[in-house]
Amino acid sequence: MERNMRFARHLGRRAARCICGLTLLFLGVALAGCAFEGADTQAATTEVATTEAATSESSSTSAAATAAGATPVQQHGALHVDGTSIKDEHGDTFQVKGVSTHGLAWFPQYANEEAFSTWRDWGANTIRLALYTEESGGYCTVDDAGKANLLTTLEDAVDAVTRAGMYVIIDWHTLSDSDPTTNEDAAKEFFSTVSARYAGQDNVIYEICNEPNGSTTWEQVRAYAEAVLPSVRANAPDALVAVGTPTWCQDVDAVASDPVDDANVVYTLHFYAATHGQAVRDKLTAALDAGTPVLVSEFGICDASGNGSIDSDSANAWLDLLDERGVGYVCWNLSNKDEASALLKSTCAATGGWGDDDLSAEGTWYKARLGGAGDASTAVASGGSGTVVAGSASSGNDSTVVATLTPGSTWEADGKQYAQYSLTVANNGRGDATGWGIAVTFQDAVEVSDGWCADCSVDGSTLTVKPASYVATLTAGASTSQIGFIVCGDQAPAVSSVTVTDA
């Protein structure tokens, strides 16, 4: 009965939107002969079309976004669960693709509209706002004034996401508290407050517990969810809600036998590609096959610590599966923290509007997977593991040169960190490839220690590779794996990008 009632409310919302759309159509005809400026008319129309998800402060921004193309929220409206899928207001499957902030208490500078819009322009449609609970500075560790400050930071961030026309996940980031019932009363109060503020907005998703862990069971998480959900439903009966699963959100397959009694809930799975491989992917597949709707609300391409080596092969296998099954995903984390899971380099001071040189290894990889601006064929690897791939047309002679860079051994000597790499270069085009080169950019300055089958030189952090004459010409379909080099630096060499260039 409850599921039917929610579906009826959903249909009612869609009907109201249709009526609103007809009203706007007739209004546009009536105003066609009036002496309004075109920009003013467009701004007015945009404001009406986005009433549920925008304030008067956001109207000019929304108008500009409409002029350039509809934002994700304008295109898709309210989201709901249908079977194992998230669907939009038109009944079409919607795949969340987003980035998560780090803790708002620690990195609030990245919670701004320019930052969010930059990732939107690169292909993201969702921002996850991580509000830690039990960690130092977390919501449940500070006094009332501290809570008020965190709420203000959160509200400003939600408003910034809304102005960018994106979906926003409000994440109650349980972690060291392990069992979410530890702060259940605080969670009820928090979600009652924020759901009341955003009750009229279609773009808000509530993630009521981040990563249950330790000995916490699914039965405990389910009981917590059903205790906290009424705080959301009292104000936002149709909002999408995400619920964590045990073992740091890996046991999503445990849900099917006893799901939460709510029709619009999705269950979260988290992975870090260098730690979590096929066994956890099998859990995802089992959950979906059993009818459990899943959202990957957090992932990284390094190990589970958020640092260490990157495994782009595992990461690509993960996203290939998620794309195939239509499961959404959100990448951790939007900060310049000196760790592998940060999307920005630790040396980057900008808080928005970034260029490719500002992105970390993970940031470069994720931007490429989203298919945004720049060289979307570039993926990256760091710390001596994984594979780096870059593709580019060469010389305009109907050839396409693709380079695969594979890290090998790493070692320390004389106070320097060394890393060995090998290159496989292939011509996937129809004509001969000549006059090509490879540029490898590292996160820090490096020196060339050795190179073979190529002339290797360094300018700061960029290594230029010019092939020896006997491997420089590649006929159509041919490849060479003879080129390699060793570099060293004060820091462990970590690749930011690989580009095929004209030699």
C-alpha positions in Angstrom: 0.0 0.0 0.0 2.8 2.4 1.0 4.6 1.7 -2.3 1.3 2.4 -4.3 0.8 5.7 -2.3 4.3 6.9 -3.1 3.8 6.0 -6.8 0.6 7.9 -6.8 2.3 11.0 -5.3 5.0 10.6 -7.9 2.4 10.6 -10.7 0.8 13.6 -9.1 4.0 15.5 -9.2 4.6 14.7 -12.9 1.0 15.8 -13.7 1.6 19.1 -11.9 4.8 19.5 -13.9 2.9 18.9 -17.2 0.3 21.5 -16.2 3.1 23.9 -15.3 4.8 23.2 -18.7 1.5 24.0 -20.6 1.1 27.2 -18.6 4.6 28.3 -19.5 3.9 27.5 -23.2 0.8 29.7 -23.3 2.6 32.4 -21.2 5.4 32.4 -23.8 2.9 32.9 -26.7 1.1 35.7 -24.8 4.4 37.5 -24.1 5.7 37.1 -27.7 4.4 40.5 -28.7 5.4 42.3 -25.5 8.3 44.7 -25.3 10.4 42.6 -22.9 14.1 42.2 -23.4 14.9 38.6 -24.6 17.3 38.0 -21.7 14.7 39.1 -19.1 12.1 36.8 -20.7 14.5 33.9 -20.6 15.4 34.5 -17.0 11.8 34.7 -16.0 10.9 31.4 -17.7 14.0 29.7 -16.2 13.0 30.9 -12.7 9.5 29.4 -13.1 10.8 26.2 -14.6 13.1 25.6 -11.6 10.9 26.9 -8.8 11.2 23.6 -6.8 15.0 23.5 -6.9 16.1 27.1 -6.9 15.9 30.3 -4.8 15.8 33.8 -6.1 19.5 34.0 -5.6 20.0 31.1 -8.1 17.7 32.5 -10.9 20.4 34.3 -12.9 22.7 31.4 -12.7 20.0 29.0 -13.8 19.1 31.3 -16.7 22.7 31.2 -17.9 22.8 27.5 -17.6 19.7 27.1 -19.6 21.1 29.4 -22.3 24.1 27.1 -22.6 22.1 23.8 -22.2 19.8 22.4 -19.6 21.4 21.3 -16.3 21.0 17.7 -15.0 18.2 18.6 -12.7 16.4 20.6 -15.3 16.6 17.6 -17.6 15.6 14.9 -15.2 13.7 16.4 -12.3 12.8 14.2 -9.2 14.4 10.8 -8.9 12.8 7.6 -7.7 13.6 3.9 -7.3 12.1 1.5 -9.8 13.2 -2.1 -9.4 17.0 -2.0 -9.3 17.2 1.3 -11.1 17.1 4.9 -10.2 14.7 6.7 -12.7 14.0 10.3 -13.4 10.6 12.0 -13.6 10.1 10.9 -17.2 10.5 7.2 -16.2 14.0 7.0 -17.8 16.9 5.3 -16.1 19.2 7.8 -14.5 22.8 7.0 -13.6 24.3 9.1 -10.8 27.9 10.2 -11.8 29.4 12.4 -9.2 32.2 13.5 -6.8 32.2 13.6 -3.1 33.7 16.3 -0.9 36.1 15.4 1.8 34.9 16.3 5.3 33.1 19.7 5.2 34.7 20.5 8.6 38.2 20.2 7.1 37.9 21.2 3.5 35.0 23.6 3.3 36.8 25.7 0.6 35.9 23.2 -2.1 32.2 23.4 -1.4 31.5 26.2 -3.8 29.5 26.7 -7.0 32.6 27.1 -9.3 34.0 23.8 -8.1 30.8 22.0 -8.6 30.1 23.6 -12.0 33.6 22.6 -13.2 32.9 18.9 -12.5 29.4 19.3 -14.0 31.0 20.6 -17.2 33.3 17.5 -17.2 30.3 15.2 -17.0 29.3 14.9 -13.3 25.6 15.3 -12.3 25.9 14.8 -8.6 27.8 16.2 -5.6 28.0 14.3 -2.3 28.6 16.5 0.8 30.4 14.5 3.5 29.5 15.6 7.0 31.6 13.5 9.4 29.8 12.5 12.7 32.3 11.1 15.2 35.7 12.1 14.0 37.5 15.2 15.4 35.5 18.2 14.4 32.5 16.0 13.4 28.9 17.0 13.9 28.5 14.8 17.0 31.7 16.0 18.7 31.2 19.8 18.7 29.0 22.1 20.9 25.8 23.8 19.7 27.8 26.7 18.1 29.9 24.2 16.3 26.9 22.4 15.0 25.4 25.6 13.8 28.5 26.4 11.9 28.6 23.0 10.3 24.9 23.4 9.3 25.6 26.7 7.7 28.5 25.3 5.8 26.3 22.4 4.7 23.4 24.6 3.7 25.7 27.0 1.7 27.1 23.9 -0.1 23.6 22.5 -0.9 22.6 25.9 -2.2 25.7 26.0 -4.4 25.0 22.6 -5.8 21.4 23.7 -6.5 22.6 26.8 -8.4 24.8 24.5 -10.5 21.7 22.5 -11.4 23.1 19.2 -10.0 21.8 16.6 -7.6 23.2 16.7 -4.0 23.7 13.8 -1.5 23.6 14.9 2.1 25.9 12.3 3.7 25.7 11.6 7.4 29.3 10.3 7.4 29.4 7.6 10.1 32.8 5.9 10.2 34.6 5.5 13.5 31.2 5.2 15.3 30.9 1.9 13.4 27.3 1.1 14.5 25.1 4.0 13.3 22.8 3.6 16.3 25.6 5.2 18.3 24.4 8.6 17.2 20.9 7.7 16.2 19.2 10.5 18.2 21.5 13.1 16.7 20.8 11.6 13.2 17.0 11.9 13.7 17.4 15.6 14.8 19.8 16.3 11.9 17.6 14.8 9.2 14.5 16.4 10.6 16.2 19.8 10.3 17.7 19.4 6.8 14.7 17.7 5.2 12.5 20.5 6.5 14.7 23.0 4.8 14.9 21.2 1.5 11.4 19.6 1.4 10.5 21.3 -1.8 13.6 20.5 -3.8 13.8 17.6 -6.2 17.6 17.5 -6.3 18.3 16.4 -2.7 19.2 12.8 -1.8 19.6 11.8 1.9 22.4 9.3 2.8 21.5 8.4 6.4 24.6 6.4 7.3 28.0 6.2 5.5 29.9 3.0 6.4 28.6 0.7 9.1 31.6 -1.4 10.1 33.2 -3.6 12.7 30.8 -6.2 14.0 27.7 -4.2 12.9 25.1 -6.4 11.2 22.6 -5.7 8.5 19.8 -6.3 11.1 21.3 -3.4 13.2 21.6 -1.1 10.1 18.0 -1.9 9.0 16.6 -1.1 12.5 18.6 2.2 12.5 17.3 3.1 9.0 13.7 2.4 9.9 14.1 4.6 13.1 15.7 7.5 11.2 13.6 7.4 8.0 10.5 9.0 9.5 12.6 12.1 10.2 13.1 12.5 6.5 9.6 11.3 5.4 7.8 13.8 7.6 9.1 16.5 5.3 10.2 14.8 2.1 8.0 11.8 1.5 9.2 11.2 -2.0 12.9 12.0 -1.6 15.5 9.4 -2.6 17.3 7.9 0.5 20.5 6.0 0.5 21.3 3.4 3.3 24.7 2.0 4.0 25.5 -1.7 4.3 27.8 -3.6 6.7 31.6 -4.0 6.3 32.2 -0.5 5.1 29.4 -0.9 2.6 30.7 -4.0 1.0 27.9 -6.4 2.1 25.2 -5.1 -0.2 24.2 -8.6 -1.0 22.9 -9.0 2.6 20.0 -6.7 2.0 17.8 -8.8 -0.3 16.4 -11.1 2.4 15.2 -8.3 4.6 15.2 -4.9 2.9 14.1 -1.6 4.6 10.3 -1.1 4.5 10.4 1.9 2.2 9.8 2.0 -1.6 12.3 4.8 -2.4 15.5 3.5 -0.8 18.7 2.6 -2.5 21.5 0.7 -0.8 25.1 1.8 -0.9 28.3 -0.1 -1.9 31.8 1.4 -1.5 35.0 0.2 -3.1 38.6 1.1 -3.4 39.9 -0.5 -6.6 43.4 -1.5 -5.4 41.9 -3.4 -2.4 38.4 -4.5 -3.6 38.3 -6.6 -6.7 36.3 -9.4 -8.2 34.9 -10.7 -4.9 33.2 -7.4 -4.1 32.1 -7.0 -7.7 30.4 -10.5 -7.3 28.6 -9.1 -4.3 27.2 -6.3 -6.4 26.1 -8.6 -9.1 24.4 -10.9 -6.6 22.6 -8.0 -5.0 21.3 -6.6 -8.4 20.3 -10.1 -9.5 18.3 -10.5 -6.3 16.4 -7.2 -6.9 18.4 -4.8 -4.6 18.8 -1.3 -6.0 22.4 -0.2 -5.5 24.3 3.1 -5.5 28.1 3.3 -5.2 28.1 6.5 -3.1 31.9 6.4 -2.6 34.8 4.9 -4.5 38.5 5.4 -5.2 41.0 3.9 -7.5 43.7 3.5 -4.8 43.7 1.2 -1.8 41.2 1.2 1.0 43.3 3.6 3.1 42.6 6.3 0.6 46.3 6.4 -0.3 48.9 4.1 -1.7 49.1 2.7 -5.2 46.5 3.1 -7.9 45.1 0.1 -9.7 43.5 1.5 -12.9 42.9 -2.0 -14.3 40.6 -2.8 -11.4 39.1 0.7 -11.5 38.2 0.3 -15.1 36.7 -3.2 -14.5 34.6 -1.6 -11.8 33.2 1.2 -13.9 32.7 -1.0 -16.9 30.5 -3.2 -14.7 28.6 -0.2 -13.2 28.0 1.3 -16.6 26.8 -2.0 -17.9 24.3 -2.4 -15.1 23.3 1.2 -14.9 24.6 1.7 -11.3 25.5 5.2 -10.3 28.9 6.1 -8.7 30.5 9.0 -6.8 34.3 9.4 -6.6 36.1 10.3 -3.3 37.3 13.0 -2.8 37.3 16.7 -3.8 40.3 18.1 -2.1 44.0 18.7 -2.4 44.8 16.5 0.5 48.2 14.8 0.1 46.8 11.3 -0.6 46.1 9.2 -3.7 42.3 9.5 -3.4 42.3 13.3 -3.6 41.1 14.5 -7.0 43.5 17.5 -7.0 47.2 17.7 -6.7 48.5 18.6 -3.2 50.2 21.6 -4.8 47.0 23.0 -6.3 45.8 26.1 -4.6 42.7 26.8 -6.8 39.3 25.9 -5.4 37.5 25.7 -8.7 37.8 26.3 -12.4 40.7 23.8 -12.6 42.8 22.8 -15.6 44.2 19.4 -16.4 47.5 20.3 -14.7 45.6 20.8 -11.4 44.3 17.3 -11.3 45.9 14.4 -9.5 46.3 10.9 -11.0 42.8 9.9 -9.8 41.4 13.2 -10.9 42.8 12.8 -14.4 41.5 9.2 -14.6 38.0 10.1 -13.4 37.7 13.1 -15.7 38.6 10.8 -18.6 36.0 8.2 -17.5 33.3 10.9 -17.3 34.1 11.8 -20.9 34.4 15.5 -20.2 36.6 18.2 -21.9 40.2 17.4 -22.6 41.8 14.2 -23.6 39.2 11.7 -22.5 41.5 8.8 -23.6 44.0 9.4 -20.9 44.0 7.3 -17.8 46.8 7.4 -15.2 48.7 5.2 -12.8 50.8 6.0 -9.7 53.1 4.3 -7.2 54.5 1.6 -9.5 51.3 -0.2 -10.3 48.5 -0.1 -12.9 48.6 1.0 -16.5 48.5 4.4 -18.2 46.9 4.8 -21.6 46.9 7.8 -23.9 45.7 8.2 -27.4 46.1 10.8 -30.1 46.0 11.2 -33.9 49.5 11.5 -35.4 50.8 13.6 -38.3 47.5 13.9 -40.2 48.4 10.9 -42.4 45.4 8.7 -41.4 47.3 7.1 -38.5 46.3 6.8 -34.9 49.0 6.3 -32.3 48.1 4.9 -28.9 50.6 4.6 -26.2 50.4 2.3 -23.1 52.7 3.1 -20.2 53.2 0.3 -17.7 55.1 1.0 -14.4 57.6 -1.6 -13.3 60.1 -1.8 -10.5 60.6 0.9 -7.9 63.5 1.4 -5.5 65.4 3.9 -3.4 69.1 4.7 -3.8 71.3 7.6 -2.7 68.3 9.5 -1.3 66.4 9.3 -4.6 63.2 7.4 -5.5 63.5 5.5 -8.7 60.8 4.0 -11.0 61.0 2.0 -14.2 58.4 2.3 -17.0 57.9 0.5 -20.3 56.0 1.8 -23.3 53.9 -0.1 -25.9 53.1 2.1 -28.8 50.6 1.0 -31.5 49.3 2.4 -34.7 45.5 1.8 -34.8 45.0 3.8 -37.9 44.9 3.1 -41.7 48.1 4.8 -42.7 51.8 4.7 -41.6 52.6 6.6 -38.4 55.8 8.7 -38.4 57.0 11.7 -36.5 55.3 10.8 -33.3 56.6 11.3 -29.7 55.4 10.7 -26.2 55.1 13.3 -23.3 54.9 11.9 -19.8 54.0 14.4 -17.1 54.8 13.5 -13.5 53.3 15.1 -10.3 56.7 16.3 -9.2 60.1 17.1 -10.9 62.0 14.1 -12.1 65.4 13.3 -13.6 66.2 10.7 -16.4 68.3 7.9 -15.1 68.2 5.7 -18.2 66.3 5.1 -21.4 66.3 2.6 -24.3 65.2 2.7 -27.9 64.4 6.4 -27.5 65.9 9.8 -26.7 64.5 10.8 -23.3 64.8 14.3 -21.9 63.2 16.1 -19.0 62.0 19.7 -18.5 60.9 20.0 -14.9 58.1 17.3 -14.4 57.6 16.5 -18.1 59.6 13.7 -19.8 59.8 13.8 -23.6 60.3 10.5 -25.4 61.5 10.6 -29.1 61.7 7.1 -30.5 64.9 5.8 -32.1 64.9 5.7 -35.9 64.4 1.9 -36.0 61.1 2.0 -34.1 59.9 5.5 -35.3 57.8 4.3 -38.2 54.8 2.1 -37.5 52.8 0.7 -40.3 49.0 0.3 -40.0 48.3 -2.2 -37.2 51.9 -2.4 -36.1 53.2 -1.8 -32.6 56.5 -1.7 -30.6 57.2 -2.6 -27.0 60.9 -1.9 -27.1 60.8 1.6 -25.5 61.4 2.2 -21.8 63.0 4.5 -19.3 64.0 5.0 -15.6 63.3 8.2 -13.8 64.1 9.3 -10.3 63.1 12.2 -8.0 63.0 13.4 -4.4 59.4 11.9 -4.3 58.3 8.6 -5.6 57.6 9.3 -9.3 53.8 9.4 -9.9 52.4 9.9 -13.4 49.8 12.6 -14.0 49.3 12.3 -17.7 50.5 10.7 -20.9 50.1 12.4 -24.3 51.0 11.3 -27.8 52.7 14.3 -29.6 54.4 15.1 -32.8 58.1 14.5 -32.4 
